[in-house]
Every structure is written in C-alpha cells, then in structure tokens.
C-alpha cells in the first residue's frame, strides 16, 4: 500500500528498533526485529503469552519525544482475554495491538521465550530457559472427502504454514491420539514438539502447561524437582530412599550383588524404576498436576546408578578398566525406562565422564561452571566416593577418590545418616574439654537452657558432626596431629576413657535415660583420617596435573559436602589451603545441574561439549596418589602449610606427638589403602 | 611411491576401468571406481562376500591382450577361507588379492550389494536389493584405564574409521547388549545399522545373516514371506487366518464392533498382533532361524487393518470423510507393536492412499508399476472392496469400489471361501446345458473317469467358480443378458428348477451321499451383478477421469482376482473391454509389493513418491459412478461394446429379454446401491 505512514518502534529492554508501516501488529514487528516474544496460540489472542507493556520514554536521538506509545485502541479480543484471565493496566496482547505511530514497547520477562530463570527455593545460577519440548497451538484443516489426506499430514502442513516447522516426525502414540484430539478440539489442538523434530503430544484446544522433572539418582536417596517448563519455576521438590539399599548399602556391594545373582542387575533396575515412579507420582500430587502432564525428564547419577536406571549391567564398572557402556549423553523415551509419565515424554541423561565419575559430576559442573571461570576452582562432591573437579576455562580435570563411607556416618561407632536426632554441630571447650552440640531438627545448643531437654533425643552423630568433633578435639589438643587420642588427658577430664590399648572421648551419655552413649573412638579417628586423606590426595593429584599449588576457590557439594563447615574441613585438612571466604557449600549441585539441563537445550550442549574436553585422571594408576594419601593422614597435613588458618586458630604443633603418630600411620598404611572400595580393585 | 608400475583394471559386467599402482587390492580399486562389491568383514578375509572371478578378455582398444588377470598369487588367507567355506576355482577374495598388472575382473552377482533379485517361488519384478538394515563387522579398540571412553563411543569411532559411518545413534537395548558382545567376541563384533543412522543390533564375532519378513495383513488371512536380506531369497512363505474374524466377517462389521464396544478397537489390535507373532514364529521355524534373527518387517494392509495393527482407532474410517490418521509411510520399532522379533527390528508400513485405498494398494502399485509404463494399465485388487488403479507414467488414479462379499463366496447360496472341495472351474455344454467342473485340490474334471469319486467331496463353490458358472450359463443362454434365469428352459433340462417366482440352476447334487446340493439361484446372479457392476463402474469412472475409452492392459490381483479366468471375467463384464492376451493375474501383488519394500529402500522412496501423486477418486461423491453402475448391471454391459470378445465367442443377444431385464434392474437399483458397504455411508 503506497502512502502508508511508517512508525519507529523501539523495544525495551533489548533496545532493538526499526521503522514499520503503520498497522503492523506488535508481534510481527518484534519478530522482524528478532525481539524474543513468546506465543503458544500463534497470534490468536488466546494464550496471552505475548503480553507487552505500553511504555514511556524519550528517545530524542530517534525523534521520539512523546511519552505514550502509539498503539491501536484496546480491542475486543484483549477485553475478552482480560475478562477471562485478567490483564494488568497498560498491558497489551502483542498479536492484536497494532503500531499506529512511534512507540516504545517493553517486553516483560514473563513474555520472553528465553527468559532468565528467577532463583526460587533452590540455589541456581543464572541461565536462560530453552526447554527441549515446546507447545504449539494450531488449527488443522478439515478433512475433505474429495481430496483426502491423513490427519497427520494436515497437522504437519498446518505446523509448517503457521510456525515454519518442517520435517517433523511423529510418535506412534501421537498418531493414535490425534484424531480424538482433533474431534474434541473441533480441529483446534495444541501439540508438543520435542527437539524441534518430533511431535510427541497432543491436546484438544489450547493447552498451556508443560512440566518436567529433574532427578538426581543417588545411591541412598533419589531427589527430584518438578518444574514448569515455560518459566522454570520449581513447583515441587521431593526425595525418596533408593530401594536398592536392600541389595547393598554402597555401590560396590550392589555391583557384587549383580555379580552373585544372575538376575541381580535386572532386580535393581526394577527397584530403582519403581522408586522413580513413586517420586514422579509424589511430585505430581504435590504440584497439583498429573503424571501425564510431565513431558520431559533430566537425570543425573553416578555411573552405576546411571547404568542401572537404563537397565545396563553395571558389572564392568566394578573392575578395571571400569568401562562405561556409554559416556555420552543418553536420550531415551520415558516409556523405554518403564516410567509413568506422558507417553511422549523424553528422558535426558547427562553424559558420564569416566567409570567412577558419572553424570552426577557432569551435573555438578553444569551447576558450578568451573569451565566458565578464569580462577582455578576445586569442586568436590563428597559421598562414599568423592568426585573431584579442578580447573578453569582453559583446562578441567576430574577424578574420583575412594573416601569410603565414614563421611556419611557409616563405620563410625556412634555414626548415623543425617536425620533428626543426629549431632551435627560440636564445640569443645579448649580449657575444660567439655563439649556442647546441636542436633538436626533443633536450633538450640545442648548447653543452652532449652537444650537440656533435647539431649535426651540424641540418636547418634552424622557426618558433619563427626568432622566437627574430631576437628574440635584436635584443636583442643585431645587428638594429636597424628590422630592419637591423648590418654594422658584422662587426668584432666573424665571424658577421656581407656578402652583396651587405645582411648576414647565421651561426647554424650544418654544411657541413664536408656538412650545411646555417643563416644569418639580411636577407630573413628582413623576412619576419618583415611577418608580425608583420600579426599585430599585426589584433589592434590589433580593440582599436580594442572601444575598449581593452590586453588582460588572451593565448592563442597553433596549431602555431606554441603553440610560440612569449611573451617573444620580445613582444620582437619580435608581440603587444600584456601582463603576460607572462598570455600562454600554448593548444595545438591548435581541435582541443580539436572534442573538446568531440564530447562535448557543450550546447557545440554554446553555440558556435552565440556565433558568431552575434561581430562580424566584415574587415581588407581597414579603412584603419586598413594604418596599424597600417606602424607595427608596427619591433621591437617604432614607437610602442607595452611596459611589461611594461621591467625584464625592456633593449630597444635605436631612435634610433641609426631613420632608415635607417624609410626602409627605407617603401620596402617597398607591395609588402610587397599581396603578402600573402588581403589584399584 | 615413485616408480611403481601402473596397471589397467577393467571390471565386468560394469565395464568400469581405471589405472592403479600395482599392489593395490582389488577391493580398493573397485571402490575407487565405484564398482559395487559387498563386504561385511571390512577386508579381513573372513566373510567371503567380496569374491571376484579372475576373468579373461581381450580389450585391444585398451591394450589388454592377455587372457589372464595379473593378480597376486593365491594367498594363505584365501586358502584358509577356502578350507573353511569353500572357494570355487578362479575365485579370489578381492580384499586380499592385489592387482599386479593389467587385469579383467568379473564381479559375480552374489558379490554385489545392490544385486538383482532372482525370481524364485513368488512372482516378482526385477529390482535391486537395498535393504534398510545392513551388517558391519568391526573390531573395537580396547578400553584403556588411562583414557577412559565408553564402549559405544569406541564402537562409533571404529565405525567411522573403518566404514566411514558418522552421526550414528544407538538403541538403548543395543547399549545394554554391547559390553557382553564385546566381551564374548573379544572386541570383534558385528553390528546391524538401520537406515544408515541407528545401530540396532550387535553380535559377537562375524554374524552374516539378517532376515526380514514382508506381511500382507488381509481382513481374512495374513500372509508373510521371510527373506534373506542379503540376497532377497524367500526362505519361507506362510499364511494364518486373521483372528479378528470373530469380531466381524468384513471390514465394516469390525468398525461397527469398535463403535459398539469401548475396548473393541484395542481387542482387535491385540488379536491381530497375536496372529502376527504366530506367523513370525511359524515362518522362522520353517526357515530354520529364530525370531531374534528377524531384523526388518515390511507391511501392507487395507486402511482398517493398517490402523488396527498400529493400534489406531479405525472408527473415523467408517464414515465420511473417511479420514486416515496418517496416509504417509510409517516407520516404527517392532517392539512398539508388541511384535516378538529382534529387539532392534523396525517395521515399515507402506503409505495409504485414501480412506478406502490402503497400503495394500500401494503394495500392488509397487509390484505392478503402472506408474513406470507408457501404456495405460488397469490394476484391480478384488476383495470385499475392489481397489482400482488406472494410469501410466503421466497420471495415476485410484479408487475403491464397494463390490461386496459375493466375489469371495459370501452371500452366495452355495458359496464358500477358496479351499479344498470348492468348485473353482465350471463349463456348461451349450447344447445339453449339462455342467462339468473341477474342485480345488484336484486336477481332474468331474466328467473324467477319475473325477466321479471326487464329486462326492464337493463342499461348495468359491468366487472364481461362481463367476465361471454364471458366465457359462450366460453363454449357454440359461441366463439372459439382464441376469434372469430363463424358466422356459425347464422344458429342455431338469437342471433348471422353479423356486417360488424365480428359477435356479442345479450345478451339483451330492444329497444322495449326504453332501451339499449346489444350486445357482436368481439371488446369486443378482449378487454377482451388483458386485461386477460396482467393479466395472469404478474402473469406468477412473477411465472418465483419465479421459480414455479403453485400457491397454489389465492386471487382476488378490485372492479372488488372481484366480479368476480373464475370459469369463470379460464375458460377465467385470472388466472393461481389452485384448484378452493383455489381461493377466497379478497374484498377491500387495504381498509382493511388501516384499519389494522389505528389500529395497529405493522402492520405499519410489512408492512414497508415487502415492503422493496418485489422484484419489471417491466413488461415493461421484454422480457418474451411480450411472455407470446401473449401466453395468447387464451381462456383459447394457451399452459398452466388447470388441475383443467378438470372434472368440457368440454373446447372446439382449434384445430377446431386454425389456424384462431392464425393468428388473431398475426396480432393484435404489436398494442395491445403497446397501453396498462403504458406499456413501
């Protein structure tokens, strides 16, 4: 049309601008400029995803002085939408509102497809939503008797004409569901499309909600977050016990079970999938949706959990060379894993790194992004094994170190899993050697007036409590740098007790009330020494490979890692020397990584690229690992200097007891090392 | 290497030639020239697929005068292969034999990947083997502790390095099976790759056999051919009854069953899949293989069978606009259809053409290739509906005509399905009006001495027998051109009997022996008139659309169509006028089409392209169909001239009885037409 006036349109916050003929819709103008505005209904004024704000602004450089946007008057379609769903003042539907003159138009975050995730509930880095599954509302042509074509072809033609989507495949269940949906929706339907390639779901009419679940399959617990795939909001989080525990407490005993029982691997696969289905059902109930609304899953787990969920025999992971069936990311349909979700749901499993370093570590990397940083980060996910990642944007190294179960409270005399009643915080008075502590589920310390009644409920001590009590006993001089409980202190306190040829420290005595007596034994100290030495030695080995003597920051992840107090961890020498302010908990970083992968295809590409470049270090074949291990048995270390502890605390000198402790460690070296699971087996 | 002599190598039968440095293997030279030589083991001298023949020949133009090929001496690898499997004199393994001087080398058909199929057992046109699944022998690198990578990645790397295959995906079951196969095969395995894209099977060591099954899912019977995918040889053929018959004899009664029972469609899906599994098991046993050796399936069927096999509700196919869920070719995994084959097996369903013209018709087109011909072909697949295809390389039209079940022996007084004991051939003496006949399962006629004893075993009359007896009665003047059994002939023969107000013809009386009395009633003649008029009218309608008055050739396909005698079909006017020499049976062309699609990806592309261009004619909305139908009720036709019958036989004049017959037809027109299934319902 000749003579149509042109209008200058400026979008905020992107700043994109251009001149357009008056009469164009805001949505069309935005698309022409590459401004990101969402739409499910394809510009029919139904879904309301494309809302924009009539903005004000002065852009003298561009000749816009007016304080109001020149848009077409509020229309009947918008009024109807407003009546139905509500429309805030100043908001317009960009698929309806036309540009009539110069205008400044603001695109609110919730109207963007690739909007930034708002942190909510869980600790998650900034990233942009870009889910693998998207919804498209579409009106399909009526079938004609005279020129017959199948429902699917007419759908494909409509998707190409309206959304520019070509070469789409369709799941078989989709073909089955198509005709009933077309009939119920009077030819108007919403379809889900996975990876821009496969039509995987269909609903009659406008269907706006697609949900996904991110799952961290741990050996002990399986945790999931249910998220709205359109905005990344986490609507429910939940955890269930991994029922595989009945086949073996730790990973290696599960592999053993598979070795000893012909159907063992299959049994464990059935068990974990049942638990996953229970988790999915629970999450759906919590979020007020049905399992059929779950269209996408992202999953992390250590290599053995990864294999068992997929139904792959984990036995080869139990012995050298610890060969994974596949280390690349796996994409499968949920039905292939017997998961009860929407029939078209897909499961994305993050890549594994090596036989001991799984998709959970890939999740940790994706959450903590050491590969995106200039500084050298040490990221440790502490469990029965510690997965250790070290590096920066130039190089990233990964290893698994066999810490054993001590950090999780196993093989500790009063140890238990982190649960209400477990001692998690401990302080020892340096002078009186008297303890005070706090248990999980309580905010008060045992020496506070309100704490007295709580003492009765003490059931044991969890991993972080063990680390604290041993660190505090070390700082109080009850335990020597070589890890010996000093029997001479029996003279100063009745809490030090002789037990055979060694000594123990009585932390809490509930026996009068028929409750446990919590004691720190010499064996407990040795177990922690072995665990922490393995953790330190793994980190140190990676530092050798990277050629650094210090790290810039440390992130502690995992159920135990995120509970541990950085100060006490450093006092015991679990971690290398580092500015204490730069040591922090990363929470369940593996699960966070799964959530990011659930919500972002870009993040999936990112982690797949990063994992391919990660240098894998196998501790079992590195002679230096054993050397570092032995050196690291002492508190905090036989030879390393902890400059960041000096001034903060007076570390006991190791000269006083060095000789005896040194001998003691050497005596136990051989058996201690080879007894650790997964280490060169 | 400088100074290496060059040799001229000529391959027969391709005639490809080139000069190569002496020392190159024949296989490498062949590949460089694009000569098609098979190899599964990748040049390791194991599989023997790459055999060539040292040939003789004089090519003076190219300077080759010698009568022997200059190849390296017979090697140890070849001797070993010969000991193990046998190697004919003059045969060499092209992956081992080197070109040392000028050579003429013959590639025998069995060494070609894209070899031509040899006709064997079933009637099949020439085409080249190009199956969707191929086997590759490969040696995978050992996993290294120091640089771990997953089994799948090492397999993918090996397939890329040795076979140039990139971007391969893998089924989940393949990932599960990979490690055990690598272990059993000591890292040497054979993999199956589907469509050059997906690794779908794995076996330890060299595995050379891949099988496929082509299936025609008919409403009554399900027929399958099991073929060797490497050479196309059909190793077993078999058929089973379609158990859906218990839900309804014909297609429309099955759709009705689905309408009346909420789970009816699902029940019929379960039933047909069980039958398919029985068929697969039977074929495997017959061929001496296991169902696990079946890697590929190709399937045809009418739209309702197609939908029910896929688990798609067929109800929309029961009423206008007869919309298919999908008309394009469908590719699914066999496990998605609950078929018990190799876990990685794929099913290819040929495209459907329209709501009444299914994948079976696509199979017929693929087998008979009317689209590849200059002449105008009429191809008719006769069953309860007649699928009619007409055209040539320029245009192809298709329609379905509601012939009803009469041609299959249903709704005929003495009718039965084609089975031993059924009368299939009939002759009536023009003078005595006495019949003679032959039954299925016998080679002698009833009037031969040996035929007397057989008469006792007559159980009924099948479709081709009905056509013949009515045609013969018409030629003998017992039935008038308008389809009236002439009661005045009671005077000439006791075989014409009055039954109420109409007359019958007694074909055979077994009642003395307690066996059936086979009579042709006036109603039987009417049923055949309705059926043949529908068939003719459909063909004539397509001829109108194509703008032709005659066709160049006619192919009759299907269980009934292939048994029918072309002469009698033309005498009754089932088909339009055509040179009788150009009318032939096409056997089970739909099943043959499935077999071709099983063996050739090129053929799949061909039929998908052709089907997209086929013009669909819906008889229900064409007023001319009704006109043609009424005109075609008479024998052979009210107005059309059968020039090709004149001289062959004296057709009775219709003038004598024209008036009465004409009235009779007109009286029955309305009810007859609307009672036909699928016609405008």
Contacts between the chains, C-beta under 8 A, distances in Angstrom:
chain1	res1	chain2	res2	distance
A	143	B	321	4.5
A	143	B	323	3.8
A	144	B	321	6.2
A	145	B	320	5.4
A	145	B	321	4.1
A	145	B	322	7.0
A	145	B	618	5.4
A	145	B	620	7.2
A	145	B	621	5.6
A	146	B	618	6.4
A	146	B	621	6.2
A	147	B	616	7.0
A	148	B	321	6.7
A	148	B	322	6.6
A	148	B	323	7.0
A	148	B	324	7.1
A	148	B	327	7.4
A	148	B	354	4.3
A	148	B	355	5.6
A	148	B	616	5.5
A	148	B	618	7.1
A	149	B	324	7.9
A	149	B	327	6.0
A	150	B	323	7.1
A	150	B	324	4.1
A	150	B	325	6.1
A	150	B	326	4.3
A	150	B	327	3.6
A	150	B	328	6.6
A	150	B	352	7.2
A	151	B	323	5.9
A	151	B	324	6.9
A	151	B	325	5.2
A	151	B	326	6.8
A	152	B	325	6.4
A	152	B	326	3.8
A	152	B	327	7.7
A	152	B	328	6.7
A	153	B	326	6.9
A	153	B	327	6.0
A	153	B	328	6.2
A	170	B	326	7.4
A	172	B	310	6.4
A	172	B	311	7.4
A	172	B	330	7.6
A	172	B	332	5.1
A	172	B	336	5.4
A	175	B	310	7.0
A	175	B	312	6.1
A	175	B	325	5.0
A	175	B	326	5.2
A	175	B	330	7.5
A	176	B	310	7.3
A	176	B	311	5.8
A	176	B	312	5.0
A	176	B	313	7.1
A	176	B	325	7.1
A	178	B	325	5.9
A	179	B	312	7.6
A	179	B	313	6.6
A	179	B	316	5.3
A	179	B	323	7.1
A	179	B	325	5.5
A	180	B	313	7.2
A	310	B	172	6.4
A	310	B	175	7.0
A	310	B	176	7.3
A	311	B	172	7.4
A	311	B	176	5.8
A	312	B	175	6.1
A	312	B	176	4.9
A	312	B	179	7.7
A	313	B	176	7.1
A	313	B	179	6.7
A	313	B	180	7.2
A	316	B	179	5.3
A	320	B	145	5.5
A	321	B	143	4.6
A	321	B	144	6.2
A	321	B	145	4.1
A	321	B	148	6.7
A	322	B	145	7.1
A	322	B	148	6.6
A	323	B	143	3.8
A	323	B	148	7.0
A	323	B	150	7.1
A	323	B	151	5.9
A	323	B	179	7.1
A	324	B	148	7.1
A	324	B	149	7.9
A	324	B	150	4.1
A	324	B	151	6.9
A	325	B	150	6.1
A	325	B	151	5.3
A	325	B	152	6.4
A	325	B	175	5.0
A	325	B	176	7.1
A	325	B	178	5.9
A	325	B	179	5.5
A	326	B	150	4.3
A	326	B	151	6.8
A	326	B	152	3.9
A	326	B	153	6.9
A	326	B	170	7.5
A	326	B	175	5.2
A	327	B	148	7.4
A	327	B	149	6.0
A	327	B	150	3.6
A	327	B	152	7.7
A	327	B	153	6.0
A	328	B	150	6.7
A	328	B	152	6.8
A	328	B	153	6.2
A	330	B	172	7.6
A	330	B	175	7.5
A	332	B	172	5.2
A	336	B	172	5.5
A	352	B	150	7.2
A	354	B	148	4.3
A	355	B	148	5.6
A	616	B	147	7.0
A	616	B	148	5.5
A	618	B	145	5.4
A	618	B	146	6.4
A	618	B	148	7.1
A	620	B	145	7.3
A	621	B	145	5.6
A	621	B	146	6.3
